[in-house]
Amino acid sequence: MFPTWKSKNESREHPRFEEDEDRLADLVVVQGGAQPDIRMLELDARLPLAGHTASLSMPSIYELIRTHKTTLVFVNTRLQAEYTFQELWKLNEDGLAIALHHGSLDVSQRRRVEEAMAAGKLKAVVCTATLDLGIDWGDVDLVVNVGAPKGASRIMQRIGRSNHRMDEPSEAYLVPANRFEILECRAALDAVHEAAQDTPDARIGALDVLCQHILGMACADPFRLEELYEEICAAAPYAGLTWEDFEACVAFVATGGYSLRAYERFAKIVKGNDGLWRVRDARVAQQYRMNVGTIVESSMIKVRLGRSMRSRPGTVLPRGRILGEIEEGFAETLTPGDTFLFAGEVLRFEGIAEDEVLATRARAGTDPMVPSYEGGKFPLSTFLAARVRAILADPFEWDRLPPQMTEWLLQQRRRSIVPGPRDLLVETFPRANRFYMTCFPFEGRLAHQTLGMLLTRRMERAGLKPLGFVANDYGIAVYASGDIAARAGRDPGFMDELFSEDMLGDDLEDWLAESSLMKRTFRQCAVIAGLIERRFPGQQKTGKQVTISTDLVYDVLRKHEPDHVLLRAARADAATGLLDVRRLGMMLQRIRGRIIHKPLDRVSPLSVSVMLEIGRERVYSDNADEILAEAEAALLDEALA
């Protein structure tokens, strides 16, 4: 469709930029400044081996708030924010002004919190990453980070909100929620002391984002392909963009691609007689402006307070204010009468009226659910994971850990082994008529979930009849009907084959073809690239409508045009985001020849932490903590018997 053309600057060198190199500003590095005062919150109580509520630490956090002027209490997810705020409010016998701030709350409510904080009217704010950046409130004299930080750079950014002045130390506490998080907090403290950062490598420019940019350029002014291509290649993320990929993106914006070109609605730009490409009509430009953006959140639905009618008991009218938004998926799990935490209140679900959740304030004493959010998944950074493995592998480092942590690691060494920094410990043991395999790569939940999916496929082919797996940031547990240890005993090379790097080839492709993950990823790419528009004048597509539309298109493209630019964009997004394939590949390369298989007759102390994930409901409540504690005690008794 397009003429073959290559840039004159094949090496991506642009002389017009080179002549300005001498005029670039110098990098100014300021020396000095007060060192941060950051420490780990230590408790007399023993922390659990799993869980993220940090419920045991809430009284200590409340005491820190009470004895400081203004405190920011950071958490990693909106779910944790709602839970932490409620727990602190239960302890708030002093009537302290404590507020809540996260991205799903209504904008007006967030602004009120920010204004009250700036005016010095609040004692504390429980917040997510919404207050990580751009906050310069001089009265903040303490930062508390609940849960493991997941990255050294993230925690440095957060503690910098405290005493935001050059000559005063930032004061902060890290609050681990379980014993593995003690290791992570220790690694983060060392990184802060060394001023070491874990900024990830820059990502390669995505093709769906490029499609959106091409349409945006056409809406701004007509353009020539050659000039736009050269301009795009001048941006670092797209420096390696080939002319063929660029041409495919332009063809998509112009026609929708080979399989969709018969539908006029997908044709958004046209080439004029003057050789310039321009937007097809004003309606396309209007739709672009309404849908522009590259952040695609899960479909959200507003939460509105309702008012009960005295004259008609049981009838609730949508007469109250909007509190914020929850994900449609969570709302669909609720039935009238269910209670849930949101905006710092316990609400009773009354139903869905049109496109809003209708809720009333619930009575005290209920056991509410906490909304979950797909966006609340922080992976453990590669940098911090390496430091955690180093601490775990060095017994001399254990002296710097709390006694309960050192005791646990000594128990692990007596019952099994503690792996080296480059090793992969694989433990196998029978339990309750099943056979279990646990391993500890320390590469983050996303990489572990991908590894678990691929391992179970390989175990199925080996006749071990896997029943399922669970994963957390530190390890994986796979359970099966077949005896894994016996198979490894008969075939000494079995474990090496099971964890070989070739699982990222055909096994990964086959699994992607069968899973719903690709459809979900394609859905996001289709929205970003403009194939599916969510917003129209006076209306908006629901998440279900978007799903139906994109699933139909996905099936057509996969059958008739498997190399379509959006399918390629979806594969790349899945590999770098939801699957963390690159990190998994680095891990498999690291452990080659260093897999230590330890067959056991029962669960080990280290494996207890990941075994607790099996069958665990993610409901944040006192009752859930008790159930988890009982399961942990039973497993530990078994491990130490």
Sequence and secondary structure as in RCSB ss.txt:
>XXXX:A:sequence
MFPTWKSKNESREHPRFEEDEDRLADLVVVQGGAQPDIRMLELDARLPLAGHTASLSMPSIYELIRTHKTTLVFV
NTRLQAEYTFQELWKLNEDGLAIALHHGSLDVSQRRRVEEAMAAGKLKAVVCTATLDLGIDWGDVDLVVNVGAPK
GASRIMQRIGRSNHRMDEPSEAYLVPANRFEILECRAALDAVHEAAQDTPDARIGALDVLCQHILGMACADPFRL
EELYEEICAAAPYAGLTWEDFEACVAFVATGGYSLRAYERFAKIVKGNDGLWRVRDARVAQQYRMNVGTIVESSM
IKVRLGRSMRSRPGTVLPRGRILGEIEEGFAETLTPGDTFLFAGEVLRFEGIAEDEVLATRARAGTDPMVPSYEG
GKFPLSTFLAARVRAILADPFEWDRLPPQMTEWLLQQRRRSIVPGPRDLLVETFPRANRFYMTCFPFEGRLAHQT
LGMLLTRRMERAGLKPLGFVANDYGIAVYASGDIAARAGRDPGFMDELFSEDMLGDDLEDWLAESSLMKRTFRQC
AVIAGLIERRFPGQQKTGKQVTISTDLVYDVLRKHEPDHVLLRAARADAATGLLDVRRLGMMLQRIRGRIIHKPL
DRVSPLSVSVMLEIGRERVYSDNADEILAEAEAALLDEALA
>XXXX:A:secstr
       S TT   HHHHTTGGG             EEEE   SS   SS S  GGGHHHHHHHHHHSS EEEE 
SSHHHHHHHHHHHHHH TT   EEEE TTB HHHHHHHHHHHHTT  SEEEE GGGSSS   TT  EEEEES  S
 HHHHHHHHTTSS STTS  EEEEE SSHHHHHHHHHHHHHHHHT           HHHHHHHHHHHHHHS B H
HHHHHHHHTSGGGTT  HHHHHHHHHHHHHS TTTTT GGG  EEE TTS EEES HHHHHHHHHH  S     E
EEEEE EE SSSTT EE  S EEEEEEHHHHTT  TT EEEETTEEEEEEEEETTEEEEEE  TT   B    TT
      HHHHHHHHHHHH GGGGGGS HHHHHHHHHHHHHS    TT EEEEEEEETTEEEEEE   S HHHHHH
HHHHHHHHHHHTT  EEEEEE SS EEEEESS HHHHHHH TTHHHHHT GGGGTHHHHHHHHHSSHHHHHHHHH
HHHHTSS  EETTEE  HHHHHHHHHHHHHHHHHH TT HHHHHHHHHIIIIIS HHHHHHHHHHTTT EEEEE 
SS  HHHHHHHTTTT     SHHHHHHHHHHHHHHHHHHH 
